[in-house]
Amino acid sequence: MFPYLYQQWTTTAALAPHNNPVGHLQEVIAKKGLQRPEFEVTSSEGPPHQRTFETKVTVGNLLCTGKGRSKKESKRKAAEAMLNTINKTNLSLEPPAKRMAFVPAGSTPPAPIAFHPAGTL
């Protein structure tokens, strides 16, 4: 009985959409090889019993904000906004190609450097 429940729980958890946008953002950023996201609470407005927070998140030169009734909620909304921005801009999952030295057609590439053992020339 318990193995079945465990299997069902792990299967549904694996198939469920991300309910943690901050963690999902960090996973996406790691896969794309971008800079780590930086969160900062930029403002808080209203009386203590109805406070509204604003959080900004930056990834490289991208900037998004989120507002919420708690710091946690504003951080989640900022992460969701950043995920939407990343999906809209369609940032590549492929790392940039290595640049090769230009060798004109018809010429031979330079010979590799030869290293000699110490003390011999």
N, C-alpha and C positions, 0 to 999 in steps of 0.2 A: 504494500500500500504506500509506504513512504517513498520508495524509489520512483513510483509513478508520479506522485505529487511533485517530487523534486525535478523530475524530467519535464513535467508540464510547466513548472514555474520557470526553469531555465530557458525553455523554448520560447515561452511568451515574452520573457524579459529580453531575449535576444532579438525578437521580431518587433518589439514595441518601439515606437519612435522615441527619440531622445526627449526626456522630460527635464533634462538639465542642460539648458542652453549654454551655460558657462563652460561645462565640461566638453560639450559637443564642439564649441568654438575652439577650445584648446586642441582637440583632436584634429579638427580641420586644418588649423594653423600648422600643427606638426606635420601633417601629411603634405601640405603645400610647401613646407620649408620656409614659411614666413616668420617674421619676428614675433616674439611672445606678446600676447595681448596685455595691455596695461590699463587697469581700471582706476578711476579717480572720482570720488564724490565731489561734484563741483558746487552744488548749492543745496540748501535745505530751506524751505519756506513754510510759513504757516505756524499756528500755535502748536504747542507740544502734543495736544490730543488729535490734531489733524495735519501733521507734518507731511510734506511732500519733498522727496529727495530727487536729485538729478545726478546721474552718473554718466561719465564719458568713458569710452573705450577707444584706444588707439592701437592699430596694427600697422606698423610702417607709417605710411602717410595717409591711411584711411582713418576717419574719425566718425564715430556714431555716439548718440546719446540715448538715454532711457530715463523715464520718470516713473516713480512709484511711491506708494505709501510707506515703504520701508527701504532701507539701503539694499537689502537683499533683492527686493522686487525691482528696484531701479537698475541694479546690476544685471539681473536676468533679462530685462527689457533691452538694455544696451547690448548685451550679447546677442539677443535675437535680431536686433537691427543690424549688427555687424555681420551676422550669418547671412541675412538677406542681401546686404551690400556685396559680400563676397560672391554669393551666388549670381547676383545680377551682373557683376563685372566679369564673371566667368574667368577668374584667375586660373592659370594653368596648373595642373597637377604635376606636370613634367618639369624637372629641374632644367635650367638653361643649358643649352648645348655648350660643350667646351669649344673655345675658339682655337682654330688651327692656324698655324702660320701660313701665309699666302705663298704658294710656290707657283710662279708663272708656268703656263703650258710650255712644254718643250725643254724646260730646264730640269736639272736633277736636284733633289732635295739635299741639303747639307749633310755631310758625313757626321755620324755620331762622334762624340768626344771620346777619345781613348784615354783610359787611366792606366798609369804605370805603377808598379809596386814602389814603395818608398825606397829611396836610395839609388834608384836607377833612372836614367834619362835617355 
